[in-house]
Amino acid sequence: MKTLITCLFVSAGLLASAGNALASEALAKKYNCLTCHAVDKKVIGPSYADVAAKYKGDAGAEAKLVAKVKNGGSGTWGQIPMPPNAAVPDADIKTLVKWVLSTKK
């Protein structure tokens, strides 16, 4: 019985995690992030997996990336600038950044 309950909790956690990833990917589509980025390959900008790898272990990464997404920037990944996304709600930017930082190669 204990094993069954443990399995149910693990399954629920996996489903919630998958649901969060799908919701985050939907946000990336909604705000046209996937025009310049992909999860696993460079498009115009870096892949999300490369971003996650670059900032792995950086305690301030989330705040840095939220600011970068909101305000835009250039130079970190080359000369092509990332345009600002000031019209995207802060909560959605934070959700997207958390998702990007959770991606793996």
Stockholm file with secondary structure:
# STOCKHOLM 1.0

chainA/1-105         MKTLITCLFVSAGLLASAGNALASEALAKKYNCLTCHAVDKKVIGPSYADVAAKYKGDAGAEAKLVAKVKNGGSGTWGQIPMPPNAAVPDADIKTLVKWVLSTKK
#=GR chainA/1-105 SS CHHHHHHHHHHHHHHHHHHHHHHHHHHHHHTTGGGTBCSSSBSSSCCHHHHHHHHTTCTTHHHHHHHHHHHCBCSSSSSSCBCCCTTSCHHHHHHHHHHHHHCCC
#=GC SS_cons         CHHHHHHHHHHHHHHHHHHHHHHHHHHHHHTTGGGTBCSSSBSSSCCHHHHHHHHTTCTTHHHHHHHHHHHCBCSSSSSSCBCCCTTSCHHHHHHHHHHHHHCCC
//
